[in-house]
């Protein structure tokens, strides 16, 4: 048994890397599906765990809303405000985030941001 493990030792990192790529592409599919249907995405993370190792991109996007009070009754158009995270009960979530109501030609929109991160456990 030990001989079998030692003879395949060079292939273990390759297997883990292939698995990581497969999972990242799968999760990116979830991300694209959410964005196509105008859903907010707070974070696209590769890996899991509490500490964020690297944040390589912060992408802003607009979510259509009917009026500023739909986002926050005290929201002022063009001024940022903080809202509670929607993933407070999930792993990695819980931090408040800053958003802004903007006026666009088609009506009002909530300007949010997606963080693209790498987490401590890259599986």
C-alpha positions, 0 to 999 in steps of 0.5 A: 500500500505504501509503495503504491502511494509513493509511486503515485506521489508526483501525480497527487499535486496534478490531481489537486490542481485539476480538481481546483480548476474544475471547481473554479470553472463550475463556480464561475458558471454559477456566477455568470448565471446569477449576473445574467439574471441580475442577481447580486454577487458579493464575492467570487472566491476560489477556495474556502476558509475565513482568511482572504489571501488575495483580492485581485479584482473588485467589479462594480455592477448595477441592480435595477430597483423600483425606487431608492426606498427599495434599497434603504428608506434613508438612501440618498441618490448618489451617496454611499451607505452601508447595508448588512451582508446577505450571507451573514449565516454562511461561511465567509460572510457577515461583513457589512458592505457599501452600496449606492443608489444611482439614477440611470436612464431606465430608472434607479439602480443599486450599485454594488461590488463583487470581490474576486478572492482566493481563500486560505483552503484552495479546494 
